[in-house]
Amino acid sequence: MKRRDFVTNSFAGGSYISMGGLSLNSCNFQNSECITILHTNDVHSHIDPFPKTHNSFPNMGGIARRATLIQKIRKENPYTLLLDAGDIFQGTPYFNFYGGELEFKLMSMLKYDAATIGNHDFDNGIEGLLAQMPFAKFKLLSANYDFTNTVMNGFVEPYNTFLLNGIKIGVFGLGIKLAGLVVKDLFKETAYHNPIEVAQDISILLKKEEECDLVICLSHLGYSYQDAEKPSDLTLAANTDNIDLIIGGHTHTFLDKPVIRQNRLDKSVLVNQVGCYGINLGRIDFYFDSEKNIKSEGISISV
């Protein structure tokens, strides 16, 4: 039985770390294989940094700075995945003018490995999303959206696996219920399935059949809600068995570091979300010993 031992230490306990501050070298457990997971969510077409006069995020963000930071981390550890939890589109004139082409091109240049689909990614309609697919050189994942009767059929996969330094990683996507949130004419015949049920089935598949050492969910469900019946990242963690990490989006929740929740089998699950607009980059390092027992540490890095 593989043991998941999620640890926090003085490095993981920091709040925000700037490029000029603390060392980013956190792959420091001896005799362990280190896999680094970098992630964003709800970037909303923010290509440029915020102006110095911005009330909330002065001189923060910007894809050029993110690219520099990602490059530095990949140089430190080449065994790195870069993921996004949805709402790539909508929020600046770049989307109004280019319709998502620029966002997908830049994500491809940054070598994102996979992303899931947020509700705002339908804002130009499902045909508008399809029109941008030639520019996406990364996997678009959604396990609970069924595109069979739409023009997006065949362009979205439920999950993908990655092999990094002998560690097999399974990544799958989940999307929020579109009805009542997105106009029907925009998502057309896209079918929505219960994300908790789908996640349970697909995480079993990834862990048992695909024999993944690490299972990651890209969730655009939202971190938590007062309505306990509404699917969220926290309810997802509590009601499934085989997910190691949930990377969230939709609610623009700023977490300094991942929170730890217990799943149905009382095993630890990491849940993280790094706000919005690309001003933070999430980083989680997983360490695998010779028996593939897991330790981890995570931070949120200011861009």
C-alpha positions as CSV (number, residue, x, y, z in Angstrom):
1,M,0.0,0.0,0.0
2,K,1.4,3.4,-1.0
3,R,1.5,5.9,1.9
4,R,0.7,9.5,1.3
5,D,2.5,11.7,3.9
6,F,1.8,15.3,3.2
7,V,4.2,17.6,5.1
8,T,4.6,21.3,5.6
9,N,7.7,22.9,6.8
10,S,9.1,26.4,7.1
11,F,9.5,26.7,3.4
12,A,5.9,25.7,2.7
13,G,4.6,27.9,5.5
14,G,5.5,31.1,3.7
15,S,2.7,33.2,2.2
16,Y,3.9,34.9,-1.0
17,I,7.3,34.6,-2.4
18,S,8.5,37.1,-5.0
19,M,11.1,36.3,-7.6
20,G,13.6,38.5,-5.8
21,G,13.0,37.0,-2.4
22,L,13.4,33.5,-0.9
23,S,15.1,30.8,-3.0
24,L,12.7,28.8,-5.1
25,N,14.8,25.6,-4.7
26,S,12.5,23.4,-2.7
27,C,13.4,20.0,-4.2
28,N,15.5,19.3,-1.2
29,F,14.5,15.9,0.3
30,Q,17.5,13.6,-0.1
31,N,17.3,10.2,-1.9
32,S,13.9,11.1,-3.3
33,E,12.6,11.7,-6.8
34,C,11.0,15.2,-7.1
35,I,8.1,16.1,-9.4
36,T,7.1,19.7,-9.5
37,I,3.6,20.8,-10.3
38,L,3.1,24.4,-11.4
39,H,-0.4,25.7,-11.9
40,T,-2.7,28.7,-12.6
41,N,-6.4,29.3,-12.7
42,D,-8.8,32.0,-13.8
43,V,-6.2,34.0,-15.7
44,H,-9.1,35.6,-17.7
45,S,-7.0,36.9,-20.6
46,H,-4.7,39.0,-18.4
47,I,-1.6,39.2,-20.6
48,D,0.0,42.4,-19.2
49,P,0.9,43.1,-15.6
50,F,-1.5,45.4,-13.7
51,P,-0.5,49.1,-13.6
52,K,1.5,50.4,-10.6
53,T,-1.6,52.4,-9.6
54,H,-3.9,49.4,-9.4
55,N,-5.7,49.3,-6.0
56,S,-5.5,45.6,-5.5
57,F,-2.7,44.2,-7.6
58,P,-0.2,47.0,-8.3
59,N,2.5,46.0,-10.7
60,M,1.6,42.4,-10.4
61,G,1.1,39.6,-12.9
62,G,1.9,39.5,-16.6
63,I,2.6,36.5,-18.7
64,A,6.2,37.6,-19.4
65,R,7.1,37.5,-15.7
66,R,5.3,34.1,-15.4
67,A,7.3,32.8,-18.3
68,T,10.6,33.9,-16.6
69,L,9.6,32.2,-13.3
70,I,8.5,29.0,-15.0
71,Q,11.7,28.8,-17.0
72,K,13.7,29.3,-13.8
73,I,11.8,26.5,-12.0
74,R,12.1,24.1,-15.0
75,K,15.9,24.7,-15.0
76,E,15.9,23.8,-11.4
77,N,13.8,20.7,-11.9
78,P,13.1,19.5,-15.5
79,Y,10.5,17.0,-14.1
80,T,7.8,19.7,-14.0
81,L,4.2,19.8,-15.2
82,L,2.4,23.1,-15.9
83,L,-1.4,23.0,-15.5
84,D,-4.4,25.3,-15.6
85,A,-7.8,25.0,-14.0
86,G,-9.9,26.9,-16.4
87,D,-11.4,30.3,-17.3
88,I,-8.5,31.1,-19.6
89,F,-10.7,33.5,-21.6
90,Q,-12.6,36.7,-21.0
91,G,-11.6,39.7,-18.9
92,T,-9.5,42.1,-21.1
93,P,-9.7,43.5,-24.7
94,Y,-7.3,40.8,-25.8
95,F,-10.1,38.3,-25.7
96,N,-12.6,40.7,-27.2
97,F,-10.3,41.3,-30.2
98,Y,-8.6,37.9,-30.7
99,G,-11.2,35.6,-29.3
100,G,-8.8,33.4,-27.3
101,E,-6.2,32.9,-30.0
102,L,-3.6,34.9,-28.1
103,E,-4.2,33.2,-24.8
104,F,-3.8,29.7,-26.4
105,K,-0.7,30.7,-28.3
106,L,1.0,32.1,-25.3
107,M,0.1,29.1,-23.1
108,S,1.5,26.9,-25.8
109,M,4.7,29.0,-25.9
110,L,5.0,28.6,-22.1
111,K,4.6,24.8,-22.7
112,Y,1.5,24.2,-20.6
113,D,0.9,20.5,-20.4
114,A,-2.9,20.5,-19.8
115,A,-5.9,22.6,-18.8
116,T,-9.5,22.1,-18.0
117,I,-12.5,24.2,-19.3
118,G,-14.1,26.9,-17.3
119,N,-17.5,28.5,-17.8
120,H,-16.0,31.6,-19.3
121,D,-14.2,29.6,-21.9
122,F,-17.7,29.3,-23.6
123,D,-18.1,33.0,-23.8
124,N,-17.7,33.1,-27.6
125,G,-19.8,30.0,-27.9
126,I,-18.7,26.4,-28.4
127,E,-17.8,27.3,-32.0
128,G,-15.6,30.1,-30.7
129,L,-13.8,27.6,-28.5
130,L,-13.3,25.2,-31.4
131,A,-11.9,28.0,-33.6
132,Q,-9.0,28.4,-31.1
133,M,-8.1,24.7,-30.8
134,P,-5.4,24.8,-33.5
135,F,-3.5,27.2,-31.3
136,A,-3.6,24.9,-28.2
137,K,-0.5,22.8,-28.1
138,F,-1.5,21.3,-24.7
139,K,-4.2,18.8,-23.6
140,L,-7.7,20.1,-23.0
141,L,-9.2,17.9,-20.3
142,S,-12.8,17.4,-19.1
143,A,-14.2,14.2,-17.7
144,N,-17.7,15.4,-16.8
145,Y,-18.5,17.5,-19.9
146,D,-19.7,15.3,-22.8
147,F,-19.2,16.9,-26.1
148,T,-20.4,14.0,-28.2
149,N,-23.2,16.0,-29.9
150,T,-21.2,19.2,-30.4
151,V,-18.5,20.5,-32.7
152,M,-16.0,20.0,-29.9
153,N,-16.4,16.2,-30.1
154,G,-13.0,14.6,-30.3
155,F,-11.1,17.7,-29.2
156,V,-11.4,17.2,-25.4
157,E,-10.1,14.2,-23.5
158,P,-11.3,13.1,-20.0
159,Y,-7.8,12.5,-18.8
160,N,-4.1,12.2,-19.8
161,T,-1.1,10.5,-18.3
162,F,2.4,11.8,-18.1
163,L,5.6,9.9,-17.3
164,L,8.3,12.0,-15.6
165,N,11.5,10.4,-14.3
166,G,9.7,7.0,-13.8
167,I,6.8,8.6,-12.0
168,K,3.4,8.1,-13.7
169,I,1.0,11.0,-13.3
170,G,-2.7,11.0,-14.2
171,V,-4.5,14.3,-14.7
172,F,-8.2,14.7,-15.3
173,G,-10.5,17.7,-15.6
174,L,-13.9,18.7,-14.1
175,G,-16.2,21.5,-15.0
176,I,-19.0,23.4,-13.2
177,K,-22.7,23.0,-14.1
178,L,-23.2,25.3,-17.1
179,A,-27.0,25.5,-17.0
180,G,-28.0,28.7,-15.2
181,L,-24.5,30.0,-15.5
182,V,-23.9,30.1,-19.2
183,V,-26.5,30.8,-21.9
184,K,-27.6,27.6,-23.5
185,D,-26.9,28.9,-27.0
186,L,-23.2,29.2,-26.1
187,F,-22.6,25.6,-24.9
188,K,-25.3,24.0,-27.1
189,E,-25.6,20.2,-26.5
190,T,-22.7,19.9,-24.1
191,A,-23.9,17.4,-21.5
192,Y,-23.0,17.8,-17.8
193,H,-22.5,14.8,-15.5
194,N,-22.2,14.7,-11.8
195,P,-18.5,15.7,-11.1
196,I,-18.2,13.7,-7.8
197,E,-19.4,10.5,-9.4
198,V,-17.3,11.0,-12.5
199,A,-14.2,11.8,-10.4
200,Q,-14.6,8.7,-8.3
201,D,-14.8,6.5,-11.4
202,I,-12.0,8.1,-13.2
203,S,-9.6,8.4,-10.2
204,I,-10.1,4.6,-9.7
205,L,-9.3,4.0,-13.3
206,L,-6.2,6.2,-13.1
207,K,-4.9,4.6,-9.9
208,K,-5.9,0.9,-10.5
209,E,-5.9,0.4,-14.2
210,E,-3.4,3.1,-15.4
211,E,-1.3,2.5,-12.3
212,C,-0.6,6.1,-11.7
213,D,1.6,7.1,-8.8
214,L,0.0,10.5,-8.6
215,V,-3.6,11.5,-9.5
216,I,-4.4,15.2,-10.1
217,C,-7.8,16.8,-10.7
218,L,-8.0,20.1,-12.5
219,S,-11.3,21.4,-11.1
220,H,-13.4,24.3,-12.2
221,L,-16.0,23.6,-9.6
222,G,-15.1,26.3,-7.0
223,Y,-13.3,26.0,-3.7
224,S,-16.3,25.8,-1.3
225,Y,-19.9,27.0,-0.9
226,Q,-22.4,27.6,1.9
227,D,-24.7,25.2,0.1
228,A,-23.2,21.9,1.0
229,E,-25.1,20.2,-1.8
230,K,-23.3,22.1,-4.5
231,P,-20.2,20.3,-5.7
232,S,-16.9,22.0,-4.7
233,D,-13.3,21.2,-4.3
234,L,-13.7,20.4,-0.7
235,T,-16.7,18.2,-1.2
236,L,-14.8,16.5,-4.0
237,A,-11.9,15.8,-1.7
238,A,-14.2,14.4,1.0
239,N,-16.3,12.1,-1.2
240,T,-13.6,10.4,-3.4
241,D,-10.9,7.9,-2.8
242,N,-7.9,8.2,-5.1
243,I,-7.1,11.8,-5.8
244,D,-3.8,13.2,-4.4
245,L,-4.1,16.8,-5.5
246,I,-7.1,19.0,-6.5
247,I,-6.1,22.2,-8.4
248,G,-9.1,24.5,-8.3
249,G,-10.6,27.4,-10.0
250,H,-13.8,29.5,-10.5
251,T,-14.1,31.1,-7.0
252,H,-10.9,33.1,-7.3
253,T,-9.8,31.8,-3.9
254,F,-6.4,33.0,-2.8
255,L,-4.6,30.2,-0.8
256,D,-1.0,30.8,0.4
257,K,-0.4,27.1,0.3
258,P,-2.4,24.0,-0.2
259,V,-4.9,22.9,2.4
260,I,-5.1,19.3,3.5
261,R,-8.5,17.4,3.6
262,Q,-9.3,13.8,4.3
263,N,-10.9,11.6,1.7
264,R,-13.5,8.9,2.1
265,L,-10.7,6.5,3.3
266,D,-9.3,9.1,5.7
267,K,-6.2,9.7,3.5
268,S,-4.9,13.2,2.9
269,V,-5.7,15.2,-0.2
270,L,-4.1,18.5,-1.1
271,V,-6.4,21.2,-2.4
272,N,-5.0,24.4,-3.9
273,Q,-6.1,27.5,-5.8
274,V,-4.1,30.6,-6.5
275,G,-6.6,33.4,-6.9
276,C,-7.0,34.9,-10.4
277,Y,-5.6,37.0,-13.2
278,G,-2.2,35.3,-13.3
279,I,-0.8,37.2,-10.4
280,N,0.2,34.1,-8.6
281,L,1.8,30.8,-9.7
282,G,1.1,27.7,-7.6
283,R,3.9,25.3,-6.9
284,I,3.8,21.9,-5.3
285,D,6.7,19.5,-5.1
286,F,6.1,15.8,-4.6
287,Y,8.8,13.6,-3.4
288,F,8.8,9.8,-4.1
289,D,11.1,7.4,-2.3
290,S,12.2,4.1,-3.7
291,E,8.9,2.5,-2.7
292,K,7.0,5.5,-4.1
293,N,5.8,6.8,-0.8
294,I,4.9,10.4,-1.2
295,K,5.8,13.6,0.7
296,S,4.9,17.1,-0.5
297,E,5.3,20.8,0.1
298,G,3.6,23.7,-1.6
299,I,3.6,27.5,-1.9
300,S,1.9,30.3,-3.8
301,I,4.4,32.5,-5.7
302,S,3.8,36.1,-6.5
303,V,4.5,36.8,-10.2
